[in-house]
């Protein structure tokens, strides 16, 4: 064994690329990348959706408090 283990052990273990299965291998890689991209896109979309929803809930719940502060400020200036 003169080279790295990953170069010397693969042929002995029988890990040869079959020429007939080469195109299917690349289709699998392509579909794996597409699937991973779609999953990451869906996670990003859901995270943004939940973040926007939580922010709007906070804004709606703090509405009466903001109204009271603005009402007091309006009385002082008049």
Backbone as CSV, one residue per row, in Angstrom:
resi,resn,N_x,N_y,N_z,CA_x,CA_y,CA_z,C_x,C_y,C_z
1,UNK,0.840,-1.179,0.000,0.000,0.000,0.000,0.883,1.240,0.000
2,UNK,0.943,1.872,-1.139,1.794,3.046,-1.234,0.984,4.342,-1.255
3,UNK,-0.265,4.298,-1.636,-1.068,5.512,-1.728,-2.057,5.623,-0.579
4,UNK,-2.892,6.628,-0.651,-3.930,6.788,0.382,-4.885,5.602,0.373
5,UNK,-5.511,5.364,1.507,-6.365,4.190,1.672,-7.568,4.246,0.736
6,UNK,-8.078,5.429,0.458,-9.271,5.518,-0.396,-8.943,5.258,-1.864
7,UNK,-7.669,5.387,-2.256,-7.286,5.064,-3.626,-6.961,3.587,-3.800
8,UNK,-6.412,2.980,-2.782,-5.938,1.609,-2.928,-6.963,0.573,-2.533
9,UNK,-7.934,0.898,-1.675,-8.859,-0.131,-1.198,-10.104,-0.253,-2.066
10,UNK,-10.442,0.755,-2.877,-11.672,0.693,-3.667,-11.656,-0.420,-4.708
11,UNK,-10.594,-0.589,-5.513,-10.639,-1.679,-6.497,-10.685,-3.061,-5.855
12,UNK,-10.013,-3.225,-4.729,-10.031,-4.525,-4.071,-11.391,-4.828,-3.470
13,UNK,-12.122,-3.780,-3.082,-13.433,-3.994,-2.474,-14.512,-4.211,-3.528
14,UNK,-14.179,-4.061,-4.811,-15.149,-4.288,-5.861,-15.981,-3.064,-6.192
15,UNK,-15.503,-1.882,-5.920,-16.229,-0.642,-6.180,-15.838,-0.103,-7.554
16,UNK,-16.322,-0.741,-8.584,-16.058,-0.296,-9.940,-17.311,0.358,-10.493
17,UNK,-17.139,1.406,-11.282,-18.285,2.014,-11.940,-18.690,1.155,-13.127
18,UNK,-19.949,0.806,-13.183,-20.464,0.026,-14.301,-20.809,1.014,-15.406
19,UNK,-20.284,0.839,-16.628,-20.553,1.811,-17.690,-22.029,1.966,-18.010
20,UNK,-22.808,0.886,-17.923,-24.224,0.965,-18.236,-24.992,1.774,-17.192
21,UNK,-24.516,1.798,-15.955,-25.224,2.489,-14.875,-24.705,3.906,-14.685
22,UNK,-23.797,4.368,-15.531,-23.223,5.701,-15.345,-24.236,6.816,-15.493
23,UNK,-25.112,6.720,-16.500,-26.091,7.786,-16.692,-27.108,7.811,-15.551
24,UNK,-27.495,6.648,-15.071,-28.432,6.606,-13.944,-27.795,7.192,-12.691
25,UNK,-26.513,7.001,-12.553,-25.796,7.573,-11.410,-25.898,9.098,-11.438
26,UNK,-25.689,9.680,-12.615,-25.745,11.138,-12.717,-27.168,11.667,-12.588
27,UNK,-28.149,10.901,-13.067,-29.546,11.296,-12.837,-29.864,11.294,-11.346
28,UNK,-29.345,10.307,-10.635,-29.557,10.261,-9.182,-28.938,11.452,-8.483
29,UNK,-27.729,11.816,-8.894,-27.081,12.988,-8.298,-27.861,14.255,-8.618
30,UNK,-28.324,14.385,-9.868,-29.098,15.554,-10.260,-30.382,15.666,-9.445
31,UNK,-31.114,14.566,-9.322,-32.358,14.597,-8.565,-32.108,14.810,-7.073
32,UNK,-30.988,14.334,-6.560,-30.654,14.577,-5.159,-30.408,16.062,-4.918
33,UNK,-29.704,16.711,-5.849,-29.472,18.151,-5.714,-30.776,18.932,-5.821
34,UNK,-31.628,18.536,-6.751,-32.914,19.218,-6.893,-33.753,19.033,-5.622
35,UNK,-33.793,17.830,-5.106,-34.555,17.560,-3.883,-34.015,18.321,-2.684
36,UNK,-32.696,18.372,-2.568,-32.101,19.108,-1.451,-32.403,20.594,-1.571
37,UNK,-32.356,21.123,-2.796,-32.682,22.535,-3.000,-34.129,22.834,-2.663
38,UNK,-35.031,21.939,-3.043,-36.442,22.146,-2.723,-36.694,22.076,-1.219
39,UNK,-36.026,21.167,-0.543,-36.191,21.075,0.907,-35.672,22.340,1.583
40,UNK,-34.508,22.824,1.163,-33.978,24.058,1.745,-34.876,25.248,1.432
41,UNK,-35.437,25.293,0.229,-36.366,26.364,-0.117,-37.624,26.316,0.736
42,UNK,-38.147,25.120,0.958,-39.349,24.988,1.786,-39.061,25.386,3.232
43,UNK,-37.902,24.995,3.750,-37.552,25.392,5.117,-37.403,26.903,5.238
44,UNK,-36.806,27.531,4.237,-36.666,28.987,4.245,-38.033,29.650,4.192
45,UNK,-38.917,29.154,3.321,-40.255,29.729,3.193,-41.034,29.618,4.501
46,UNK,-41.008,28.455,5.117,-41.746,28.261,6.366,-41.156,29.123,7.474
47,UNK,-39.842,29.246,7.533,-39.223,30.085,8.568,-39.623,31.552,8.399
48,UNK,-39.611,32.034,7.162,-40.033,33.415,6.924,-41.510,33.607,7.241
49,UNK,-42.327,32.632,6.880,-43.762,32.728,7.140,-44.043,32.784,8.637
50,UNK,-43.392,31.939,9.404,-43.591,31.945,10.858,-43.055,33.236,11.461
51,UNK,-41.913,33.711,10.987,-41.365,34.965,11.508,-42.281,36.142,11.251
52,UNK,-42.833,36.233,10.051,-43.757,37.327,9.732,-45.025,37.206,10.565
53,UNK,-45.532,36.001,10.724,-46.733,35.786,11.518,-46.530,36.205,12.972
54,UNK,-45.410,35.855,13.546,-45.131,36.218,14.936,-44.988,37.727,15.074
55,UNK,-44.318,38.372,14.117,-44.177,39.826,14.188,-45.530,40.523,14.101
56,UNK,-46.396,40.067,13.209,-47.718,40.680,13.105,-48.560,40.423,14.353
57,UNK,-48.388,39.273,14.976,-49.099,39.014,16.232,-48.631,39.975,17.318
58,UNK,-47.337,40.232,17.394,-46.813,41.175,18.388,-47.332,42.572,18.103
59,UNK,-47.354,42.966,16.826,-47.843,44.302,16.462,-49.314,44.442,16.821
60,UNK,-50.121,43.437,16.532,-51.547,43.512,16.845,-51.807,43.540,18.345
61,UNK,-51.026,42.783,19.107,-51.241,42.756,20.558,-50.762,44.040,21.229
62,UNK,-49.778,44.714,20.637,-49.288,45.947,21.258,-50.047,47.180,20.767
63,UNK,-51.039,46.992,19.912,-51.820,48.120,19.396,-52.472,48.948,20.484
64,UNK,-53.214,48.355,21.437,-53.846,49.156,22.493,-52.829,49.928,23.351
65,UNK,-51.683,49.339,23.607,-50.652,50.032,24.384,-50.145,51.254,23.629
66,UNK,-49.906,51.106,22.338,-49.446,52.229,21.521,-50.525,53.304,21.464
67,UNK,-51.789,52.902,21.372,-52.886,53.881,21.351,-52.927,54.691,22.647
68,UNK,-52.732,54.031,23.772,-52.734,54.770,25.053,-51.585,55.751,25.135
69,UNK,-50.400,55.344,24.673,-49.240,56.243,24.718,-49.475,57.437,23.796
70,UNK,-50.006,57.214,22.628,-50.272,58.319,21.708,-51.386,59.224,22.222
71,UNK,-52.376,58.663,22.922,-53.451,59.489,23.484,-52.903,60.399,24.577
72,UNK,-52.011,59.901,25.424,-51.410,60.738,26.470,-50.553,61.827,25.857
73,UNK,-49.808,61.491,24.844,-48.941,62.467,24.193,-49.793,63.557,23.528
74,UNK,-50.912,63.193,22.975,-51.813,64.171,22.334,-52.416,65.140,23.342
75,UNK,-52.711,64.664,24.554,-53.293,65.547,25.591,-52.270,66.550,26.104
76,UNK,-51.006,66.159,26.197,-49.983,67.048,26.716,-49.726,68.219,25.760
77,UNK,-49.735,67.952,24.458,-49.412,69.017,23.511,-50.589,69.978,23.312
78,UNK,-51.782,69.577,23.668,-52.954,70.454,23.435,-53.144,71.458,24.524
